[in-house]
Amino acid sequence: VVPKSPERILFCGWRRDIEDMIMVLDAFLAPGSELWMFNDVPEVDRERKLIDGGLDFSRLDNITLVHREGNAVIRRHLESLPLESFDSILILADESVEDSAIQADSRSLATLLLIRDIQAKRLPCKESLISHVPRGTFSEGSWIGEMQQASDKSVIISEILDPRTKNLLSVSKISDYVLSNELVSMALAMVAEDRQINNVLEELFAEQGNEMQIRPSDMYLREEEELNFFEVILRARQRKEIVIGYRLEAAERAIINPIDKVSRRRWSPKDVFVVISEKE
């Protein structure tokens, strides 16, 4: 097993449950990782707020907290950060505006666009990268085209509260998103329908145990072999894994719980399967 490498992650914004997020990250990340926290909460007040929220600093084994104070919608403040060096950036729906979904999403989108623009302008050899923009995307010289190139270098996840906002992010392709309110609502609805689902959700979202993985097709079948989805599921069960979907080589999105599970198809070596398996 290849050991995990330390990562550098940035949190933009402050949530009331940020202590839980820090503990989960500490369990997932490799030793020596850094978590940068950039928000307008005064640095002298952060430790007190984190402790009041239940964070035990002595239990942080893998990450080091790095504090920076500033406003995430002011470009000058963001430019003081090494934005091009982060492996992942999470833009949180700040608790100061969480009562208004539209205002919170507007703030998150403004932060996202500023970060991507700063990253794009700091990219090395930008001219050579532009020539590799695939056809069918935004024009090479457009500002959003440059941001799409920056999105290949680091992952940004934007927390949004209003379902209508996700359409903007889906079209731009410069960020992934988490629709946190909708996720909570769906989880509550599933548990209300069947309380045993709560055990499944706890297992999937815990730092230990089973979780979703992306597996190459050659783990379950030979090249150019024709199998239907049910047969792939049976082969995965021999590895104590559960296949729940797949993404074909030429497709942008994965298909979860496909309707047609009996038609045979010839799978490509570049197809991948979405599985639930124990964490390696």
N, C-alpha and C positions, 0 to 999 in steps of 0.2 A: 504494500500500500504506500503510495507516494504521500509523504507528510505535507500537511497544509502549510502554505506560506503566510506570513503576517500580512495583514491588510490595513489600509488606511481608509476610514469611512468618515463622512461628514453628515451631521444632523443640522439642518437649517430649521429653526423654530423650536418651540417648547410646548410639549404636551403634558397634561396632568399625570399621565401614566408613563412618563419617560423613564422612570426608574425601572419598571418592568422590562422595557425595551433594552435597557443597558444590560440587565442581567441575562436576558436571552442571547444577546450578541456575545457576551462574555463566554457563554457556554458553547457557542458555535465557532468562534474565531480561533485562530492559532495564537499561541503565545507571542508576545511582542507586537500585537496589533494596536492601532491607535484609533480612538473615537474622538473626532473633533466636534465640539458643540458650539454652534454659532447662532446666537439669538440676542435679543435686547434685554434679557434678564441680567442685572448687574452680577459680575463674577463673584463679588463678596457675598451675594445672597444665594448662589446656586447650591453650594455645599449644604447649607441649612435646608433648602427646599428638597434636595435629594434625600437627605437623612430623614426629614419629616415624612417623606413619601415612602420610606421603608428601605432605602438603599443602604447596604452594608459595604462600605468601601473595602473592608478587609477580605471580602469574598470575591473581589475582582482579581482573577488569576491571569487572564489572557490579554486584557486590554488596559491601555492607559488613557485617561481622559485628558483632552487638551481643550482648554476653554478660550473662546474668542468672543468678544462682545461687539455687537453691531446690528444694523437694521438690514434684513435680507432683501429689501426692495430698493436699497440705495446702492448704486453701482460702485461708488467709491469704496464703500465698506466691503463689498464682495471682492473687489480687486486686491484687497490686502491679503486674501487667502490663496494658497497654492492650489487653485481649483483643478489644474491639469494633473495633479499628482494623486488624486483620490481614486480608489478603485470603485467606490460606490458613494452616491450622494442621495440622501433621503430628505425630501422637502416635506415638512410636517405642517398640518393645519394648525397654526399657532393658537394657543388657548386664548389669546387676547382678542381674537376675532371669530372664535368657533361658534358663537351664537348666531352668526350670519353665514350661511353656507356660500352664498354668492360672494361675499366679501372675502371669506377665507380662500375660496378657489381663485379669485382674482389676484390675491396676494401670492398664492402658490405659483400661478402661471407667470406673474411678473418675475418672481425669483427664478423660475425655470428658464425663461427667455434670457435673462441677464447672465445666468451661469453659462448657458450654452454659447452665448455670444462671446463671452470672455474666453471660454475654452477654445472656441474656433479661432479666435485671433492669436491665441498662444500656441496653436498647433505648429510643430516643426514641419518644414517642407510642405507648406499648405498647397503650393502650386502643383506639386507632384501628386498630392492626394486627390486634387480636384479631377484629374484626368481619369480617376478610377470610379467616378460616380456612375452607378449603373443607369442604363437608360430606363425611362419611365418614371424617374424620380423628378424632383424639382430641378430647375435649371442650374447649371454648374456655378454661375455667378451669383445666384440668389442667396440672400441671407439665410433662408431656411435650408438651402442645400449645404451651406457651410456648417450649420448646426447639426445636420444629419451626419456629417463626417465626424464631428466631435462626439456624437453619441456612440460611435464605434469604439471610442477610446475609454469611456467610463460609463457606468450605469447610473442613471438618475431615476428614482422612483418618486413620483409626486402623489401625496395624499390629497384626494379630492373628496368633497362632501356632496356635491350636486351631481346627479347622474348625467345631466346635460353637458357637463364639462368634459366628460370622457370623449365625446365626439371630436372636440378640438384636438385633444392629444392623439387620438387615433389617426386623424388625417395628417398631422404634422410629422409623426413618427420620430420625434426627437426625445421622447420620454415614455417610460412605462408608468402605470398609475395604479394606485390602490384606492378603490372606492370604499372607504372604511365604514361609512354608515350603512351601505348596502350589505357589506359582508356581515356586520353585526346583526342586521335584520334577518338575513337569510339563515344565519346560524340559530338565532332564537326561534325562527319559524320551524326549522328542522327538529330542534330539541322539543318544542311544544308538540309536534306531531308524534315524535317517538323519542322518549327520554334516553333510550340506549344509544342514540346517535351521539350524545354528549361524550361517551367513551371513545367513539371513533374520532371525533374532532380533537379531543385532548391528546390522543395518540399521534395524530397527524401534525399538530402544531407544537408538540413538546420538542425540546432540544434532543431528547433521546428517543430511541425506538424507531418505528416505521415513518417514512416520509416519501414524498413524491420524488422520483428520479427520472432522468432521461437516459434511455438505453439505446445503443446502436442496434440495428436490425440483426447484425451477424451474431448477436448473443443468443438468438432464438431460431435462426434459420440459415440455410446455405444460400449463396448468391443465386439469384434468379429462380429460387424455389417458389412454387405456387402453394399458398396456404390461405385459408380463410381466417377471420379474426378469432373464431372459437379455437382453432387449432393453435394459434399463437398463444392464446390464454393458457391452454393446456401445457404447452412447453414452458411457459413462464412459471407455472405452478410447480414444475419439477425443481425450479430454483428457489421455491418459496417466495415467489413474487406474484403480484397481481397486475396484469396489464389493463389499463383503463382507457387507453386511446393511442393515437399515433399521429405523426406528422410526415407527410410525403415530401420527397426531396424538393419538388417544385412549389410546394404550398407555403404560404406565409403563416397559417394558423394550424394548430393541432385540432384533431377531431376527437372529442371525448365521448365515450359511450356511443360508438357509431350505430346507426340504425341497421345497416346491412352487415350482419356478422357471419353470413353463410356463403357469400360469393367469394370464390377463390380469386386471388390476385397475385401477380408476380411482383415481389417486393424488391426494391433497389437497395444496394449496400448503404446508400446515404439516407434512407428512411430511418426514422427513429420512433421509439415507442415510449409512451408515458406510463410509468409503472409505480406501484406502491411497494416499497421494499424496506428492509431494515437498514438503518444508517450504517454505512461502511466505516 
